[in-house]
Amino acid sequence: MEPRGERRRTVLRRAAIGAGLAVTCTAAMLAVTVPLNAAGQDGTAGAASTGRPGRADGPGRAASADGAPGADGASRADDAPGVVEEPAPPAETGTGRDALTPDEIEAARDLALARDRGLRTAAEDVRGKDGDAQYLSTALARPSGDGGTGGDGHRRAEVYFYDYSDDTLVKKTVDLTEHEVVASERNGNAQPPPSRAEAAEAVGVLLDSPLGAGLKEDYRAATGRTLARAAQLDTRGLTYRAPEGVTGPAAKCGEHRCVRLFTRVADGPWIDVRHLVVDLSARTALRLP
C-alpha cells in the first residue's frame, strides 16, 4: 500500500481531471434525448423535476397514445374493487410555454398515477421495491404545430417513470387544463439520464461491492474519514450503453439500466471511477472491459 501522503497527492492530482469530467458529464446529460417509438419521436426527460423520491409506476404492457392500458379514460376494471380519489387541480398554474410550476408538476405526477393501478402497485423502483416504480422527471410537453399548447390553449405535461420490474420507460402525457391523462407509452429501449435518486443508489451499490474498495481508500486518503454512504459524495450519473462487441455482464447495459458515476469528495477533489459501471437492474458493480 502506498504511503498516505503519496495517496493524498494522487487523489488531488485527479481533481484537475475531475473538473473536466464534470463539464463533459453535464453537457452530455443535457444532450441526451429519450426515444419513445420506432418513428423517431422523443421526449426529453429531466426538463423539470420535483426533486422528490421515486413513487409508483406500472407493469410492462405495451401502450399506445390512444387506448393505452392504464391510461386515464381507459378501462377501470383493473382498479376494482376500490375507489381512487381524484387528485386536486394545481393551485398555481403557468401560461403558454412558461415552465411548469411546482403545483403543476405535483398535479401531473399524481394524475399519472391516479387511475393506473398497475402503475401504482405492480412495478419496481431503483431499490427493487415492488409496487413503487422509479419517478424520473416531469417536463412541459413539446410544442405542437400551433406553437406550444395544442391549439386549444391547454397546458400539457409529460411525466416519466422507469419500471425496474421489466426495464421499461413509462411516459404519461397529462392535460393539466382538463385534469386528465391523454396518452400513455412504454418503451423497452429507452435510457434517459438517471435521476439523482438513481445516481445515489448506484453509489450505494458500488460501496457494497468489492469494486468499491478503491473509492473508499481514495476517500479516506483525501479526508481521513471512512466512506460509508452516498451522501458523503457529490455525485453525477450518466447512463451507459455497452458498445457493440462488449462481452460479459456489461453487454447487458442498454437492455439493463446502467450508470457511470462521476464522484467527488463533498467540497473536495474528484475521485476517478470511470473504469466502473453500476448495473442498477441487476444491482451489481462491473469493471468495464
Buried (B, 14 or more C-beta within 10 A) or exposed (E): EEEEEEBBEBBBEBBEEBEEBBEEBEEEBEEBEBBBBEEEEBBBBBBBBBEEBBBBBBBBEEBEBEEBBBBBBBEEEBBEEEEEEEBEBBEEBBEEEEEBBEBBBBBBBBBBBBBBBBBBBBBBBBBEBEBBBBBBBBBBBBEEEEEBBBEEEEBBBBBBBBBBBBBBBBBBBBBBBBBBBBBBBBBEEBBBBBBEBBBBBBBBBBBEBEBBEBBBBBBBBBBEEEBEEBEBBBBBBBBBEBEEEBEEBBBBBBBBBBBBBBBBBEEBBBBBBEEBBBBBBBBBBBEBE
